[in-house]
């Protein structure tokens, strides 16, 4: 069961937050650089690709990576920039607040992007002294980014627990993870968006068949930052566990329509009645701090921030039957993972976010051949 923070713990959390916020993110010493050759960028190249290759350096606190239809890599940088990596073009996004865990976060391409050039961004902004998140649609065309419309406004925002992953599912609907925004109890209130997974149309309307007649698809989440779909259409999500007690109890969840995932009253194997247990959790003694989740060829790949590991959960249907930990501590904090058109995994580091140990040329994009991983 979740415990109420004592005054001493709260003081420690606030002090840590103050130090992090006032220190700011670490800036790179040079401009972003795409370093990879073209040798392994075409589909079917996994047979010749090395196990691991750094393909980009000096990226500023990246959060999301997408591939455009022409093969360009689009990166969101938390301070408020969209980076077209191969061309070295940075496009500014206005009114971004990147204090704490907020900023320019998730991104998604409209299913008909090749025709309409719609790019959706999840972004944190300030209204007076209040923080909120928005889903904003832009037109990305001819290397320019033009505001088109706010799809969803006034999503819960705070210094911490801003969620931020947005993904168009195979059904054509937009799925969005929203953090509890430091209001844990609100995650049990289906009339709020705190601690929810949202499902909506491309215009920001509730998807037909949503369980509560609103955008909410599931609730009782703390701070989910990964969402992916397996070959059977099952929805999987990765979620951060508690902050107190040394952290721990991070989760991989199988999402059910209308499901209650228990926050703040459940953790680990202690699952309250009427709520859904995680398929796997990190236990009280281990912290993954998952930044994302990606399904590929029978496995879920999950980068760990505090865990500094690329975790692999091998699936048999909806059960995790094997577990592997790759590159433990080798590249620092890992934020996001995507499968490229070449069948390789692309992983973003997050060492300049104020919580990592910065190495030369951070942050990076690392390309991994999943066929060469040790298992």
C-alpha positions, -999 to 999 in steps of 0.1 A, spaced: 0 0 0 12 35 -7 21 54 24 17 91 31 50 110 29 64 121 62 75 156 66 111 146 64 107 126 32 87 155 17 114 179 27 140 157 10 120 154 -22 114 192 -23 151 199 -17 161 175 -45 135 191 -68 147 226 -61 184 217 -67 175 200 -100 152 228 -112 177 255 -104 206 237 -119 189 234 -154 196 209 -181 231 205 -194 237 220 -228 258 202 -255 291 216 -265 284 214 -302 256 210 -327 238 177 -332 257 154 -355 245 125 -376 275 101 -376 262 69 -393 270 59 -428 242 48 -452 254 12 -452 228 -2 -429 199 21 -434 179 1 -459 153 -25 -449 167 -60 -445 201 -49 -433 201 -66 -400 222 -95 -413 252 -72 -418 246 -45 -391 269 -46 -361 255 -52 -326 257 -15 -317 266 17 -334 263 54 -324 245 72 -352 241 106 -336 257 128 -310 253 161 -292 215 160 -291 199 182 -264 178 161 -239 160 141 -266 126 126 -256 110 111 -288 123 96 -320 102 91 -352 110 81 -387 95 102 -415 84 84 -447 115 96 -465 138 81 -438 145 113 -420 149 110 -382 127 134 -362 137 140 -326 119 161 -300 142 179 -276 127 187 -242 137 224 -242 114 230 -271 129 220 -305 121 195 -332 153 182 -348 154 168 -383 186 150 -376 201 140 -410 196 176 -423 208 192 -391 176 214 -390 162 225 -356 126 239 -356 116 259 -325 83 251 -307 70 281 -287 58 284 -251 75 252 -238 81 249 -201 109 223 -195 112 225 -157 112 192 -138 100 164 -161 80 186 -185 89 201 -219 85 190 -254 78 153 -250 60 128 -272 54 130 -309 32 111 -334 27 112 -371 -9 111 -384 -16 78 -402 -20 98 -434 11 119 -428 23 114 -464 -8 133 -475 -15 158 -448 19 163 -431 2 164 -396 26 160 -367 12 158 -332 32 170 -302 27 165 -264 40 197 -248 42 213 -214 34 250 -210 27 275 -182 -5 294 -177 4 320 -150 20 299 -123 2 268 -133 16 240 -155 -5 222 -180 1 198 -209 -14 200 -244 -16 179 -275 -10 202 -304 -11 195 -341 14 210 -365 20 209 -402 55 197 -410 62 206 -446 93 218 -465 114 217 -433 90 241 -416 67 236 -386 34 255 -386 8 255 -358 -25 240 -370 -46 235 -339 -47 224 -302 -62 190 -302 -66 186 -264 -59 214 -240 -56 216 -202 -42 181 -195 -28 178 -160 7 191 -156 32 195 -128 70 195 -122 68 157 -122 47 129 -135 37 145 -169 33 113 -188 37 123 -224 38 93 -248 15 97 -278 10 69 -304 -14 62 -332 -25 26 -328 -32 1 -355 -69 10 -353 -61 46 -363 -69 62 -329 -45 83 -309 -34 68 -275 -19 92 -249 -3 85 -215 -11 112 -189 7 113 -155 -10 119 -122 7 153 -121 15 148 -84 -22 143 -75 -22 106 -68 -58 104 -55 -71 119 -87 -58 88 -106 -89 70 -91 -113 96 -104 -125 87 -138 -139 123 -143 -103 136 -143 -74 130 -167 -48 125 -140 -31 91 -142 -49 79 -173 -45 64 -207 -65 84 -232 -79 71 -265 -92 96 -291 -98 104 -327 -73 124 -347 -94 155 -339 -92 150 -302 -127 135 -297 -134 104 -275 -129 72 -296 -161 53 -302 -166 26 -276 -145 44 -249 -158 29 -215 -168 62 -198 -180 83 -226 -149 105 -223 -113 104 -236 -104 80 -207 -96 44 -218 -79 32 -185 -71 48 -152 -53 43 -119 -19 49 -135 10 69 -119 32 80 -147 31 58 -177 56 68 -204 56 38 -228 28 24 -250 30 -2 -278 9 -28 -296 18 -64 -302 10 -84 -334 -24 -94 -318 -34 -58 -312 -28 -61 -274 -19 -28 -257 12 -28 -235 24 1 -213 54 8 -191 49 28 -159 70 44 -132 64 32 -97 66 51 -64 92 77 -55 95 70 -18 114 42 -1 142 41 -26 117 38 -54 109 4 -70 77 -12 -82 79 0 -118 55 -19 -140 48 -34 -174 10 -35 -178 -13 -52 -203 -40 -26 -209 -77 -35 -207 -106 -12 -218 -119 5 -186 -92 -11 -165 -82 3 -131 -45 -2 -125 -46 6 -88 -25 38 -82 -21 50 -55 -34 20 -35 -16 -9 -52 20 -17 -58 39 -48 -68 20 -80 -57 -2 -60 -33 -31 -54 -56 -64 -40 -42 -97 -56 -51 -111 -45 -84 -78 -34 -99 -54 -50 -124 -20 -63 -114 11 -56 -136 23 -84 -158 57 -78 -144 71 -53 -118 106 -44 -107 101 -53 -70 107 -29 -42 145 -33 -45 150 -25 -82 142 6 -102 139 5 -139 124 40 -143 111 30 -178 111 57 -204 93 39 -233 82 5 -246 84 -10 -281 72 -44 -293 93 -61 -320 93 -97 -331 79 -113 -300 96 -91 -274 90 -59 -255 120 -36 -254 120 -11 -226 148 15 -220 156 23 -183 165 57 -171 177 50 -135 182 14 -145 205 25 -174 196 -8 -192 177 -19 -223 153 -45 -209 138 -72 -231 107 -91 -221 100 -121 -243 63 -128 -248 43 -160 -252 9 -145 -259 3 -122 -230 28 -138 -207 64 -128 -202 84 -160 -204 120 -147 -205 138 -115 -194 171 -101 -206 191 -70 -196 213 -55 -223 241 -28 -221 238 -24 -184 253 9 -174 272 13 -207 254 44 -221 238 59 -190 201 68 -189 180 55 -218 148 73 -227 132 60 -258 133 31 -283 119 28 -318 122 2 -346 137 17 -377 127 9 -413 159 -12 -414 146 -35 -387 171 -22 -361 164 -6 -327 171 31 -322 176 42 -286 179 77 -272 200 85 -242 190 111 -216 221 120 -197 217 158 -201 183 160 -183 198 170 -150 198 135 -135 225 118 -154 263 117 -156 272 136 -188 298 120 -211 315 137 -241 291 140 -270 259 132 -250 231 129 -258 233 101 -284 212 79 -306 223 43 -305 214 18 -332 212 -18 -321 209 -50 -340 184 -71 -321 196 -103 -338 230 -99 -323 219 -94 -287 231 -120 -261 203 -141 -248 
